Amino acid sequence: MKTKIPDKEYFRIGEVAKLLEVEPHVVRYWESEFRLVKPVRAESRQRLYRRKDIEALFSIKRLLYEEKYTIAGAKRRLRESMGDERAKDLLQEVVDELKDLRKILD
């Protein structure tokens, strides 16, 4: 069952740890190992995680705990999947540009 992320802008580390069902020190460790997770700091210096950070942490947890990747393997897999996403985005931009050109030529 997929955990539903509450609809709010920022989450404290305790909330994130609870959603992920891990200890806060695990979240901090993953943050230090994976550049994909970049919480902002409040004036109080407390970490504030956004939805995209939490989604990345769920992906990291899945790779490490369910798919049994090592840290290095999970980093490599995330880099590959990000490359795939960038390629899809770029391809979609090209398709959109070609559609626009076709409209102009028709």
C-alpha positions as CSV (number, residue, x, y, z in Angstrom):
1,M,0.0,0.0,0.0
2,K,1.4,3.4,-1.0
3,T,1.6,6.0,1.8
4,K,-0.3,9.2,1.1
5,I,1.7,12.3,1.6
6,P,-0.4,15.0,3.3
7,D,-1.3,18.0,1.3
8,K,0.9,20.7,2.7
9,E,4.0,22.6,1.6
10,Y,6.6,21.8,4.1
11,F,7.3,18.9,6.5
12,R,9.6,18.7,9.5
13,I,12.1,15.8,9.8
14,G,10.0,14.0,12.4
15,E,7.0,14.0,10.1
16,V,9.1,12.8,7.2
17,A,10.6,10.0,9.3
18,K,7.1,8.9,10.4
19,L,5.8,8.8,6.8
20,L,8.8,6.8,5.7
21,E,8.7,4.6,8.9
22,V,12.4,5.1,9.6
23,E,14.3,7.0,12.3
24,P,15.1,10.7,11.7
25,H,18.9,9.9,11.6
26,V,18.2,7.6,8.6
27,V,16.5,10.6,6.8
28,R,19.5,12.8,7.6
29,Y,21.9,10.1,6.4
30,W,20.1,9.7,3.1
31,E,20.0,13.5,2.7
32,S,23.8,13.5,3.0
33,E,24.3,10.7,0.5
34,F,21.7,11.6,-2.1
35,R,21.9,15.1,-3.7
36,L,18.3,14.6,-4.9
37,V,17.1,15.4,-1.4
38,K,17.6,19.1,-0.5
39,P,15.5,20.4,2.4
40,V,15.3,24.1,3.0
41,R,16.3,25.5,6.3
42,A,13.9,27.6,8.4
43,E,15.3,30.6,10.3
44,S,15.4,28.3,13.3
45,R,17.8,26.1,11.2
46,Q,15.3,23.3,11.2
47,R,15.1,21.1,8.1
48,L,11.9,21.6,6.1
49,Y,11.2,19.0,3.4
50,R,9.0,19.6,0.3
51,R,6.8,17.1,-1.4
52,K,9.5,16.4,-4.1
53,D,12.0,15.6,-1.3
54,I,9.6,13.1,0.3
55,E,8.9,11.5,-3.0
56,A,12.7,11.1,-3.6
57,L,13.1,9.7,-0.1
58,F,10.3,7.1,-0.8
59,S,12.2,6.1,-4.0
60,I,15.5,5.8,-2.1
61,K,13.8,3.7,0.6
62,R,12.3,1.4,-2.1
63,L,15.6,0.9,-3.8
64,L,17.4,0.2,-0.6
65,Y,14.9,-1.8,1.3
66,E,12.8,-3.6,-1.3
67,E,15.1,-3.9,-4.3
68,K,18.1,-4.4,-2.1
69,Y,20.4,-1.9,-3.8
70,T,23.5,-0.7,-2.1
71,I,23.9,3.0,-1.6
72,A,26.2,3.2,-4.6
73,G,23.8,1.1,-6.7
74,A,20.8,3.2,-5.6
75,K,22.7,6.4,-6.6
76,R,23.5,4.9,-10.0
77,R,19.9,3.8,-10.5
78,L,18.5,7.2,-9.6
79,R,20.9,8.9,-12.0
80,E,19.8,6.6,-14.8
81,S,16.1,7.2,-14.1
82,M,16.7,11.0,-13.9
83,G,18.4,10.7,-17.3
84,D,15.4,8.8,-18.6
85,E,13.1,11.6,-17.4
86,R,15.3,14.3,-18.9
87,A,15.3,12.4,-22.2
88,K,11.5,12.1,-22.1
89,D,11.1,15.8,-21.4
90,L,13.5,16.7,-24.2
91,L,11.7,14.4,-26.6
92,Q,8.3,15.9,-25.7
93,E,9.7,19.4,-26.3
94,V,10.9,18.3,-29.8
95,V,7.4,16.8,-30.5
96,D,5.7,20.0,-29.4
97,E,8.0,22.2,-31.5
98,L,7.4,19.9,-34.6
99,K,3.6,20.3,-34.0
100,D,3.9,24.0,-33.8
101,L,6.0,24.0,-37.1
102,R,3.4,21.9,-38.8
103,K,0.6,24.3,-37.8
104,I,2.7,27.2,-39.3
105,L,3.3,25.3,-42.5
106,D,-0.3,24.1,-43.0
